[in-house]
Amino acid sequence: MITGPDDVTAAVLAEVERAKEPRTRDLLAAAVRHLHAFVRETHLTEAEFQHIARIVARLGQLTSESHNEVVLIAGSLGVSSLVCLQNNGEGGVHETTANLMGPFWRAGSPREENGASIVRSPTPGDPIFVTGSVVDLDGRPVADAEVDVWNTSGEGLYENQDPRQADMNLRGRFITDQNGRFSFRSVKPAGYPIPVNGPVGDLLRAQGRHNMRPAHIHFLISKPGYKTQFSQVYSSDDPNLETDAQFGVTAALVGHYLGHDTPSEPAPDPGVTGTWYSLEHRFVIEPGDNSLPNPPITGKATGGVPVPEILERTP
C-alpha cells in the first residue's frame, strides 16, 4: 500500500524485479531510480510533467519513414555521442574513429565498384574524390569489409529529404581491396541546419543554440569478426566544428577536404573541370559483432523541397 511519495519508488522497483531477463531488469531499475530522482530533485510540477509527456508524444508523431525526431533529439542532448564513445575505443582508453549513426542512414544502397560515382542525378556541389583505408587495432589492412557511404548535396540536403534528387543519390556501398582501401566519387557536402519544426527546435531555442551540423561524409564499415562502425569525417574548414548541434565532432574525425583547380591539378576523372576536392581518411575497426541496427529511416520524403530554418547562436 502506497501512503506517500517515499513509497512509490520502492514499490516500482519491487515490480521491476519480476523481469526475468537480467539486463532488462538492470536497465529498468536504473531508469526508475534516475527518473524518480529527477522528479524529486526538480520538484516537478503536474503542469511540467504534462508538458514533458506532450514532448515525448510529439517526438513519435514527427518520426516518419524519412525523418527520425527521436534520434535527432538524442543527438541534440549529447546522448548519441556519449553512447558511442562509451562503447568504442575501450571507453576512452584510446582514440576511435567510431561516431554517430545519425538519423539519415538508409539500408540497401547500391553496391558499386571502387572508384565509381554515387552521383545519380544532377546535384549541386563540387566533385570530391574520396579514398579511405580500413585497418584493425594493430594497423593491419582489413580486406573485404563493406563500406556504406552517404552525404548531403552542396545545398546541405540528403536525398531522402529532397524530392529533386534521385532515389539513393549520394549513397553507395563499396568493398575494401586487399590493402584495405576503397574509393568513390561524390559531391563535396555542405554543412546544414537540422530540422527545428518540432521538440528539437524548441530545445535549441530555449538554450540559445544554433542548429548547424558541420559538413561531413558518413561511413558505415562492416565485416564478420569486427564490430560494425558508424563514422563521420568532418571538414576541417567548417565554422561549426566546435559547436556541432549533435556534439559529434572528435579530433580523430576532422578530415582535410583538399581543394584543387584544373588544369594545374587534373582530377582523377578527365571530364572534371574547374574546382574539385579530394579526401583521404583512415578508419580503425575493433573486434566484435558486425550486426546492423534498424535503419532510422526507410524512404524518401514527398512534397516540396524543404526550406531550412537557421537558428542563431546567442552570445
Stockholm file with secondary structure:
# STOCKHOLM 1.0

chainA/1-315         MITGPDDVTAAVLAEVERAKEPRTRDLLAAAVRHLHAFVRETHLTEAEFQHIARIVARLGQLTSESHNEVVLIAGSLGVSSLVCLQNNGEGGVHETTANLMGPFWRAGSPREENGASIVRSPTPGDPIFVTGSVVDLDGRPVADAEVDVWNTSGEGLYENQDPRQADMNLRGRFITDQNGRFSFRSVKPAGYPIPVNGPVGDLLRAQGRHNMRPAHIHFLISKPGYKTQFSQVYSSDDPNLETDAQFGVTAALVGHYLGHDTPSEPAPDPGVTGTWYSLEHRFVIEPGDNSLPNPPITGKATGGVPVPEILERTP
#=GR chainA/1-315 SS CCCSHHHHHHHHHHHHTTCSSHHHHHHHHHHHHHHHHHHHHHTCCHHHHHHHHHHHHHHHHTCBTTBCHHHHHHHHTTHHHHHHHHSSHHHHTSCCCCCCCCSCCCSCCCBCCTTCBCCCSCCCSCEEEEEEEEECTTSCBCTTCEEEEEECCTTSCCTTTCTTSCTTTTEEEEECCTTSEEEEEEECCCCEECCCSSHHHHHHHHHTCCCEECCEEEEEEECTTBCCEEEEEEETTCTTGGGCTTCCCCGGGEECCEEEETTTSCCSSTTCCSEEEEEEEEEECCBSCCCCCCCSCCSCCCSSCCCCCCCCCCC
#=GC SS_cons         CCCSHHHHHHHHHHHHTTCSSHHHHHHHHHHHHHHHHHHHHHTCCHHHHHHHHHHHHHHHHTCBTTBCHHHHHHHHTTHHHHHHHHSSHHHHTSCCCCCCCCSCCCSCCCBCCTTCBCCCSCCCSCEEEEEEEEECTTSCBCTTCEEEEEECCTTSCCTTTCTTSCTTTTEEEEECCTTSEEEEEEECCCCEECCCSSHHHHHHHHHTCCCEECCEEEEEEECTTBCCEEEEEEETTCTTGGGCTTCCCCGGGEECCEEEETTTSCCSSTTCCSEEEEEEEEEECCBSCCCCCCCSCCSCCCSSCCCCCCCCCCC
//
